Amino acid sequence: MTIRFLAVARRELDDTVAWYERQSRGLGYEFLDELDRVVRRINAYPESSAELTRGLRRALLSRFPYGLVYGIDADSIIVVAVAHLHRRPRYWIDRLTTDDEGQDNEFRVSDRPAAKRARPRRIRGK
């Protein structure tokens, strides 16, 4: 199965690695090692992580307060966010689009930048 990061999730990853590296030499690479373990676990057991909403899961890093928010497509895993667990919960929700019919609450991932909103939108039905 292919694992793909949205461009915005890749930027979050780069920013996080750079921040940890500024805190202590080598810590950014330790973050990457931990992230690599989580990505391998997701690849081996894609449905083993906690489900946040229908079709969207979060895998936690053990040593750092981060989680990978991802969805599973037919032949790939799409990482939506490299999310800090103690800041701005669900800030990444605007990266998702609901099904055009709006009937089943499934989500599709959007690689477009989200429009700025004054208030975060809430998910109903979960």
N, C-alpha and C positions, 0 to 999 in steps of 0.2 A: 504494500500500500504506500502511496506517495504522501509525504507530509509537506504541506505548502503553508508559508506564512503570508498573511496579507502584508502589503507594503507598510502600513501603519504599525502592525505588530512587529515587523522587522526593525522599524525605527525605535520602538519601545525597547526592544532587546538591545540594540546598539547603545542607546542612551543608558540603560541599566548597567551594562557591562562597563561602559566608560565611567559611570558614577562610582561603582564598586572599585574600579581600578584606581581612581583618584583617592579613595579612602585608604587603600593599602595595596601596595604592589603585589600583583598575583591574585587578588581577590576577585577581580573581574573574570579571570580565567577559571577560578573555582566555581563561580556562578555558571559559566558556560558548561563546565563538566557536569554540574548538577542538572542543568537544563537538558543536556544530552541524555542523561539517564532517564529523565522524565519522557523525553521524546521517544526513546527506545521502548519504554514501557507502554506508551500510548500506541506505538506501532504494533507491538506484540498483542496488547489487550485493549483495543480501542474503546470498548464499552465498559471498562472496569472503573473508570473515574466517576465521580459524583455528577449526576445530571442536574444542571441549573434550571433549565427549562426544556421543553420537548425538543430534542435534536441538538442540544448544546450542553457540553460537559466542561468540567474544570479539573485539571490534574495539578496537584500541589507539589511544589518543590519541598524537600525535607529540610534543608538547611537555611533557606532564605524565605522571607515572607512574600512569596510570589506564587502565582498559579498560571497555568496555560489554559486559556479559554478556547475551546475548539469544537468544531462540528465535523460530522462524518458524512462524506458524499459517497457515491457508489464506489469510486475507486481511489479516493484520497481523503486525507485528514486535513482540514483547513484550520490553522491557528488564527483566531480572531484577535487575541490580545495576550500580551505578557503583562499580567495585571498584578500590581502591588495589592496585597490583601488588606492593608490598613488605610487605604486612601480611596476616595471617590468610588464607592461601590457601584457597579454596573455602568460606569462611564462609557464602556464599549458597546452598549446596547444599540446605539445609533449606527453601528457598523453592520447591523442586520436589517434585512427587509422581510416583511411578512409575505406569505404566499398571496398571489394576485387575487385569488378567490376569497382569502381571508377566512376560510372555513375550518382549517385544521390546526392553526397556530404553529405550523412548522415554520422554520426560519431558513432563509437563504443568506449566504454571506455576500456582502457588498464590498468591493475594493475601492469604491468611490469615497472621497472624504465626506464625512457627515456634516450636515449644515449645523451651524451654531444654534443652539436652543437656549432659551432662558431657563427652562426647567427640564429635567430629564423625564422621558416618557415612562409610564408604568406599564408593566406587563400584567394583563388580566387573565384570570382563568388558571393560574398555577397555584 
